[in-house]
Amino acid sequence: MSVRTLTAYNRYMGPPSLRELQEAYVRRWKKLGPILDSIRDNEIRQADTAASIQALDQAYRIALRDLPPRTSSGLVEWQRYMALWRKRG
């Protein structure tokens, strides 16, 4: 059902069921999914990878220069915080 159909339906039959809303959602994505895929594919085909790399190269070099390498992933710190929050809990 389209939004307009659902609005008309609501006026006469009450609000649509969860299942009807889910079915409308699925129908919308079945229709729009291929359109969005086509747009994405066209954007990828038209992208100038070399220009993008060149544009980001300087930012990458600055980040390498200014940011020290990480010694960990942050998982240990996260686990420590979670343990503290659990104790406070």
Secondary structure, DSSP 8 states (H G I E B T S, - for coil): --HHHHHHHHHHH-S--HHHHHHHHHHHHHHHHHHHHHHHHHHHHH--HHHHHHHHHHHHHHHHHHS---SS-SHHHHHHHHHHHHHH-
